[in-house]
């Protein structure tokens, strides 16, 4: 989770998005991870399907 935030802050958005997606896929349910994964899915990968699935 923290590595994803560090990478995102350093401009490495794709790598951060990948880490957050992996964390969610492994069952992590921390609200911050879910928010970051949804944000990255929408803003970085332009894939809004994971965002809608979380609702």
N, C-alpha and C positions, 0 to 999 in steps of 0.2 A: 504494500500500500504506500509506504513512505517513499520507496524507490520510484514508484510511478509519479508521485508528486514532484520529486526532485528532477526526474527526466522531463516532465511537462514544463516545469519552471525554467529548465535549460533550453527549451525550444525543441526538444526531442519528442514531439507530440505522438507520433506513430508508435514509438517504443512504449511510451506511457500507456497508450490506449491498449496495446497488446497485453501488457502486464495486468491492467485492470480487468480486461476480458477474461484472462486466465484465472484471476482470483475469483471472479463470479462463477466461472465454469467449475471451479473446484469447490464451490459451495459457500464461499465467504459471503456473509450477509451483513457486514458492517455498513451502516447507512452512508458513510463517507465513500467507501469503495463503490457502492451502488450508484451514488450520485456522480462520482468521477467517471465511472464506466459509461453511464448514460450520457453525460456531457461529452465525453470523447467520441462516443458512437455518433452523436448528432453533429458535433462540430469538426471532428477530425476525419472520421471515416465516412461521414455523410450517410450513415445507415440508421434510420430512425426505428427500425423494427425492434431492436433490443430495448429501446426506450419505451415503446408501447407495451412490450411484454412485461416490463416491470410495473406497469400500472395495474 
